[in-house]
Structure formats: structure tokens, C-alpha cells
Amino acid sequence: MCLRFISRGLTYWLGLFLPVLSLPALAAISVTDDSNLPVSLSAPAQRIVSLSPHATELLYAAGAGAFVVGVIEHSDYPPQAARITSVGSSAAADIERIVTLTPDLVVAWGSGSSATQIAKLRSLGIPVFESEPRDFDAIASSMERLAKLAGTDAIGQAAADKFRARLKAIAEKYQHRPTVSVFYQIWSAPLMTLNDAHLVSQALRVCGGKNIFGDQRQLAPTISIEAVLQENPEVILTSGSKQDALAIWHGFLNLTAIARGNLFSVNRDWMNRAGPRILDGTEALCKQLDMARSRRK
């Protein structure tokens, strides 16, 4: 009788615990970053450090802004990002400060963050997502992937869908208008530009523009004044101060861009940060290229 009672008791308690023991382990959250490396978390990230201004903008757009506990310098958009703890500069982040923030995810800048520091963070067991969007599709998918890591999937999906819809509308309006040749100047001394692998060139194509140095092998090649004069672009564009950056061209009266008054500038942050505001820059650029078309004789 006693043994039967004990047996029934064991059966009862095993019946309670076996279903729990047989539950499958929670599936990890996993995405692929822009360096084609997997990033896996056991649970949505609740403490995120951003090592690039563009990454900060992407995180907020993806609905993960409330989880950002550390940012790199110049992370000033949206405005509330400027109030978050700074962890240094892109080239030299403060690893000790990052560690004290106990992040469960760091979003680094693929080409702007120190490779040594990224490796150090990984060696400390901190998951790192390398962000380097090189085209509009990657910006949209970045919002989706970061949202998945933060558990804000619905917000990230909505932001990505809105981005794609707006891009499509801009392209349908401007892309097939007469081509405008453009020199995009990123620096004056030495004179530098960007090739077609950069987001700026994609924005130009959406607007019906053509980067006159798009076929250069380097992403940001140095160019001579003579080479620009030979190409004779209709538009010279910069994302800096137009008055200062483009002053070197004022003496070349036979240059088409000078003769027609087509020296333009677009907001630096809109064009140089690979975030959702690049469509603000693209739309402004499209209107300027339309202005150049109107000045043709």
C-alpha cells in the first residue's frame, strides 16, 4: 500500500514537470548585417549602443529609440538622441564607457568604426551589427532588421514600407526626365568626388542625373580641376556650404554649370547619412536638377 502511494505520488509530480522539461528552447532572434555576418540574440535587445549618426537615425526609425543607451558624437537626429550618453567618436569609441552601459547590442559603422574596436567588443561577448547601407534597398531592410533585433518588428516594417513607397513615387516623377550631367563635390582641397557605388549617385539616378565620375574605381576619388572642365557638367553640387565649397569655380565662365548658374547645395546630413532622411535630400536634389533643365537654351 505504501509503495503504491509513493508510485502514484511520483507519477503526479513527474506529470507536472515533464511538460515543462519538454518545452522547446526559445528560438534565437537572428539577422544578417551589412558585412554579411549573422547577428543572433536570445531575446530582443533592450540596451543598444549606436556607433554612427546614421545608425542612430535608423534605430529610431525602426522603433528602437527607447532602447538606445549610448551614441557616438554628432548623433543629433532625432533631437532626443543628442541627450543620450556619448561614447566618443566613430574612429575612437570609448570601449570602457560602452561596457559600463551593459549593452546587449552594438550597432557599428562598417567603414567608419575602428575594426580593432569592433573585434574587441565581440571578444567581450557583445553582439555587434555592422551597418553600411550602400543603396536605398539596404536602408529599408536595415530598418526591418534592426526592428527585429529590438522586438519592434511592426514599427520597422511600417517604416520600411513607407520609405519604399516614397522612393517609388519620387522615381516615377523624375527618373525618366532628360538626363542632367552632375559633378558632386565632397571636398575642395584636394578636389574630391564620389563614384557610382555611393548612395549619392543612386539619388542622382533617381532624379535623372548622371555622375560624370561615376565610373571611377575608388569610392571617393581625387579629381583634377582640368578633368572637371573637360567633362563640362551642367550642374556642380555639394553638401557643404555652397559659397565656400564652390568658390573655386567662379572664374571658369565657360563652364556650363557656371554659365547657367547651376551651383547647388543639399543638406549635408540628408545626403551623407545612410538613413531615411536621404529621401528628403533626394527630393531636394530632384527639384534642383529640374531647375537646371529649365535653364537649357
N, C-alpha and C positions, 0 to 999 in steps of 0.2 A: 504493500500500500504506500509505504514511504517512498519507494523507488518510483512508483507510478506518478506520485505527486511531483517529485523532482523532475521527472521526464516532461510532464505537462508544463512545468514552470519554465524549463529550458526552451521548450518549443514556443511558448508565449513570447519570451524575451527575444529569441532569435527572430521570430516573426516581426517584431518591432524594428529590429536593427538591420536585418538583411536588405530590405528595400532601400534603406539609406546607403548601405555599403555598395549596393549595386548601381547607384545613380552614376551616370557618366560624368566625367570631369568637365567643368565649364570650358567651352571652346575658346581658344585664344583669339583676340582681335588681331588681324594681320593685313597689312597692305604692303605695296612695293613703293619705295621712294623714288626720287628722280635720278638717283645713281644706280637704279635697278637692284637695290638691296632690300631684302624683306625687313619689315619693322613689325614686331609682334608684342602685344601687351596682354596680360592675363585679365585685365579689366580696363574700362575706359580711363583715359588719363585725366587726373583731377588737378595736377600741378605741372604746368608746362612752362618751359623757358624758350624764348624766341631769340635766335642769334642773327636776325636780319629784319630790317624795317618791312620788307615785302612779306616776309613770313608772318610778322605780327598782323599785317592787314589781312592776310589770308585766314589766319586763325580767327580773327574777329568776324570776318565774313562767313566763316564756317560755323559760327555759333559757339566757338570755344573761348571767347574773350574772357569770360568769368573765371576760367581756369588758368589764365596766363599770370604767372607769379614773378617772372623776370624777363626783361627785354634788353636788347642792345641799344646803344646810342642812336639817336635820330629816329627812333620808333615813336613818331608823333601823330600817327593816324590809326584809328580814330583818336580824338583828343584825350580820352581817358587812358590811352596807352602811355602817354607821357608821364603819368603819375605812378607807373609801376616801377618797382625796383630795377635799377640799371645794373647790368652785369658786364659793363665795359664796352669795347669796340668790336667790330666784326673781326678784325685782324688779330686782336688780342683780348679775348674774353677772360674774365676773372673766374678761373675754374673753382677756386675755393669758395667764392661767393655763390656760384651756381650750386655747388654741393650742399652748402648750408640751406639752400632753398628746397632741398629734398625733392627734385623734380622726378616725375615718373615718365616724362618725355621731354626731349630737347629737339627743337626744330632748327637745324643748322642751315647755313647758306653754302651750297655745294662748292661754288668757286670763290666765295668771299670769306668763309670761315677758315681758320687755320686747320689744315689736315692733321697736324700733330695734336691739336686740342680736341678735335673730334675723336681721334683714336684714344686719347686719354679718357674722355667721357665714357666711351664704350668699354674701356678697360675697367672702369669703376662700376660697370653693370647698369649704366643709364641708357635706355633706348634712345637712339638718335634717328631722326627723319631728316635726310638731306634734301633741301628744297632748291631746285634750279629749273623753274619753268622756262622753256625755250620757245614756246609757242602758245597761242590762245587756248588750244585744247588742253595743254598741261595746266594752265591756270584754273580752268574749270574743274579738271579732275583733281587738282590739288585741294580745292575746297571740299570735294567729296571724300577724299582720302583722309584729310585732317579731321573732318567731321566724324568719320568712322572711328578714328583713334580716340576722339574725345567723347564719343557716345551722343553726338548731336547730328546724327545722320539726316534727319528730316530737314533741318535748317541748312546743312551743307548742300543737300540735293536741290533744295529750292534756290539757293544762291547760284549754284552751277547752271541750273536750267535758265534762270533769269539772265545770266551772263551770256549763255549761248544764244538765247533769243535776241538779245540786244545786238550782239555781234552780227547775227544773220541780217537783222534789219539795216544796220549800217552798211554792210557789204552789198546788199541788194540795191541800196540807194546810190552808192558811189563807185563800186568796184569796176563797173564797165564804162565809166566815163573816159573821155580821151586821156591818154597817159601823160603824166607830168614828170619830167626828169628832176631829181632832187639830190642835192648834196647835204647829208646830215652831218653837221659838225659837232663833235663832242668835246673838242679841245682846240685851242688856237696856237699854242706854242709848247710842244710841236703840234702841227695840224693833224688832227686825228678824226677818224670816222668809224662806222660800223659796217660789217658785211651783212649778207642776206640771212645769216644764221641767227641774227639778233631779232628780238621782238619788235624793235622799231621798224625794221624792214617789212615785217609782216603787217604792221599797221599801215605802212606806206602802200603795200599791195592792196589792202582792203579799200584804201582811198583812191585807187587808180594811179598811184605814184610808182616811180621806178628809182631805186637806189643806184646812182651812177657808179658806185664802187661795191656793189653787192657781190661781185664775183671774186673779191679779194679772199685770200686763204685765211688770213688772221681775222679773228672776231672784231678786233679794234685796231686796224692798221694805221700806220702813219702815212700821210699823203702829202705831196708837194703842192704848192700853190699852182705851179705850172700844170700839174695833172688836172686840177680842177678847172683851170682856164681852158684846157684842151677839150674837156668834156662839156663845158659851157652849159651848166644846168639852168633850168628855168627857175628853180627855187633853191635857196640856201636856207637851211633850217637848223636851229639849235634848241637845246632845252635849258640853256643858261640865260644870262642877261643878254638880250639881243644887241643892245647898244654897245656893250663891252666886247662880247664874243665875236660879233660880226664886223667890227670896225675895220678889220684888215682888208675888207673887200671894197670899201667905199671908193678907192682910187681906180678901180677897174671898170670904167664906164661902159666898155664894150661887152662886159659880161651880161648875159641875158637877164639873170636874176637881179642885177643892179639896174639895168636899163628899164626894167618893168616894175621895179620897186618890190620885188618878191623876196625880201628878207624877213623870215618869220621865226617865232619862238613859241614853244609849247611848254606848259608847266613841267618842270623838272621831275617832280615826284610822280606825276601821272605817267610819264613816258619811261622813266628809268627804274621804276619799281614793278616787278612782275606780279602785280596784284589786280584786283577787279577794277581799280580806277584807271587802268590803262585804256579802257574803253572811253573814258572822259577825254583822255589825250588823243585817242584815235578820232573821235568825233570832231574835236577842235582842229586836228590836222586836216581832216577831210574838207572842212569849211575853208581852210586856208588854201588848199590845192584848188578848190573851186574858184577862189578869188584869183589865183594865178591863171586859170583857164579864161576867166572873164577879161584878162588883160592882154590876151593874144590879139594881134592885129590881123 
